């Protein structure tokens, strides 16, 4: 019984950390994406711009998955 309570506490702590991580980083990533979109880009920089946008989208996707995990855990309680 004690192991079950410890496991539950660990999962709750991880879910809370995930939510905090999302809350802290999502606004930063959105601001970076917005600021980046406002830049004037030369044709020669197009490949770099595509790569940066892809990386930002990957970061957003990861944060959304983390939030989904946290939200899904909260529904199970």
Helices and strands as residue ranges (DSSP letters): H 2-37, G 43-45, H 46-76
